[in-house]
Amino acid sequence: MANEDERFTQAMRDLRGEVPPDRDLTDTFVDLFPVSGTAISTLGDLLGSETVSASDTIAARLDELQFDLGVGPCWDALSSARPVLEPDLRRPRGTWPAFTEAAIADGVGALFAFPMLVGSLQIGAIDMYSRGAMTLDRIQTRQAASLADLVGRQVLRRALIRSSLEDPEEPESPFSRRLIHQATGMVLAQLDLSADDARLVIQGHAFATGRSMMDVSRDVVSGMLDFTDDSMEAGGTR
């Protein structure tokens, strides 16, 4: 158990740091948990619905099924902001009969989905499957959820880098920097995040709405945009 705790601690430490853009993030889950495979996917309007990485063809197939059907454990995990645990798909507790039937036909016995969230931004989900029925204990579930939080940040960072979100026309003046720092501080207070994650929320919202960080920061500072508003969708303001 001590060795497993050390491996989990090291995995958390690694994911908090600079992760090489070509690193397969599914490896962490396959190595730490007694599962057969893992897939990481973005879901919804923010980054689109696609598989970021998959450890094998079955994991990728499970993602594709959920994209095609528009239902499944990953969607439920993201919408509820809670893990969805199906230890025995032949005795399902979920409400996705078509997905469950197809998953069983592909040789899947158990499935566990964990949401990837950054503040109020819904990034996607991570699903782990097993060929046979099995359970994740309370510690494993908590650990997987913690790792999913960090992977969600890495996925968003990679998407922002690929899209070159940083606005080249954004003024480099001290005023513009102060405005973004001020907005970051407000989002930090709203969502109880670190400064880095609060800035990431602003970046993600700017990406989702096709605007610059400066415009989003201006809305935050003026009070037009409040990330604690439950009625606010990723693409809008209250």
N, C-alpha and C positions, 0 to 999 in steps of 0.2 A: 504493500500500500504506500509505503514511504517513497518508493521509486516512482510510482504512478503520480503521486503528489508533486514530486520534483519535476517530472516531465510536463505536467500541467502548468506548473509555475514557470518553467522555461518557455513553454509555448505562449503563455500570456505575455511574457517579457519580450519575446520575439515579435509578436503581433503589435505591440505598442511602439516598436521602433520602425526604422526604415526597412520595408520589405521589398526585395527586388521585384520589379514589375513582371518578370517572367516566372516567378515562383508560383507553383500550383498550391493554392490555399486549401485544397481538399485533403492534402496529405496529413495535415495536423489531426483531422477528425478520424481518418482511417487508422492512424498510428495510435491514437489515445483511447479509442473506444472499440468495443467488441462488435463491430459492424462489418458488413460486407463491402459497402461502398458509400460514397457521398457525392452530392452535387450542390453547387452554389449557383443561385439564380437571382437575377434582378426581376422584379415584378411591378407592374403598374405603369403609370404615366411618367414617373420621374426619370428613370433610366431605360424604360421599355422592358419588355418581357423576353428574356433570353438566358440561356445557360452561360454562366461565366466560366465555370470549369466543372468537370465531372471525372470521377476516378475510374469509371468504366462505362460500358455501353448501357447497362441496365440503369445506372444512376442517371445517365443522360436521357434515357427513354422515359423514366418517371417524370422528369421535368417536362419533356415534350407532351406527355399526356395531360399534364396540368395546364400547360399553355393552350392546348387544343380544346380542352373541355371547359376551361375557365373556372374549375373547382379543384379542390384537393387539399391536402394537409398544409402545403406551403402557403396557399392563399388564406387559409384559415388562421395559420400562425401569424401571418402579416397583419391581417385585419383585426385580430384579437390582441396582438402584441404579446402573445403567450406561446409557449411550446405546445405542439400538438403531438401526442404520443399514442401510437397504435401498436401495441406489443404483439398483437395477433390479428392480422388482416382477415383471417377467416371468421373472426368474431369481432367485427369492426364496431367502433364507437362513433365513427364519423358518419357523414351523410353524403357520401360520394359513391353510389353503387357502381356507376360505369367505370370510374377510375379504379375502385377497389377490385373489380372483376378483372380489369386489364392488368393491374399490378400482380395479382395472384397468378394470372396466366403467364406472366414473365418470370415467375419463380420467386416473388417477393413474399416474405412471411411477416415482416414487421417493418414499421416505418416511423421515423421521428423527425419532425420539422421544427425549426427554430427561426424566429424572425430576425431580420437584420434592420435595425432602426438607428438613426442618428438624430437625436432629438425628436422632432415631430415628422422628420422625413422618413418615409417608408422606402427602404432600399430594395429589399427582397427577402429571401429565405434560404436556409440551408436544410437539406434533407439528408438523413442517413437511413440506409435500409439494411436489412438482414435477410438472408435467404430463409431462415427459419424463424419461428416465433421466439421472441426474447423480450426482456425488459431492460431499461436503463434505471439504475437505482437513483435515489434522490441526489446523491453527490454527483454522479455522472450527468444527470439532467442539469444541475446547476452549473457544472463546469462547461457543458456544451453551450448553454445559454450565454455564459460569459464570453466564451470564444466567439460566438456568433456576433456579439456586440462589436468586438474588435475587428472581425473580418468585414462587417458592414462598413466600418470606417475606411478600411483598406480598399474595398470595392469602390466606394464613392470617390476616394482620392484618385484611384486609377482612371475612373471615368472622367473626372475633371481634368486630369493631365492630358488624356487622349483628346479631349475636346478643346484644349487650350482655352479654358474658361477665362483665365486672367485677361482682362480687357486691355489690349495694347493702347487704346485711346484713353485709358483711365489716367487722370492727371497725377503727376508725381509730387504735387505740392504737399507741404505739411498739412494744409487744411483737409485735403482729401484723405490723407492718412489718419488724421484725427477723427474724421467722421466715421471711417470704417472701424477704428478702434473703439469709438464710442458705441457704435451699433453692436460690436462684438461683446462689449461689456453688458449691454442691455439683454442680449440673447443669453449670455452666460447666466445672468440673474434670473431670467424667465425660466430656463430649462435646467438650471443647476448642472451646467456642463463645465468642462475645462475651457480655457480661452481658445485652444486649438480647435476643439470640437464646435464651439460656438461660431467660430469663423467658418468652419466647414459647413455648418447649417446655412449660413448666409450664402456661401458659394453654391451649395446645392439648390437653394431656392432660386438663385439667379440663373443657374443652368436650366432649371425646370421651366422658368418663365421667359427665357430668352432675353434676359436683361443683364445689365452690368452689376457688379457688386456695389458700385457707387449708388446706383438707383435704388437697389434693395436697402442699402444702409440708410439712405435718406428716408425711406418709408418707415424703417424701424425707429429711427430717432424721432420722427414726427408723430409716431404713434399710429400711423396708418396700418402697420403690419405688426401683429403680435403673435408669436409662435406658440403662446399658451392657449390661444383661442381654439377650442375643440372643433368649431365649425369651419375652420380654415382648412382648405385643401392645399395640396402641394403647389398647385399652380395659381393660387389666388390670394387675395388679401381679404381682410374682414370688412 
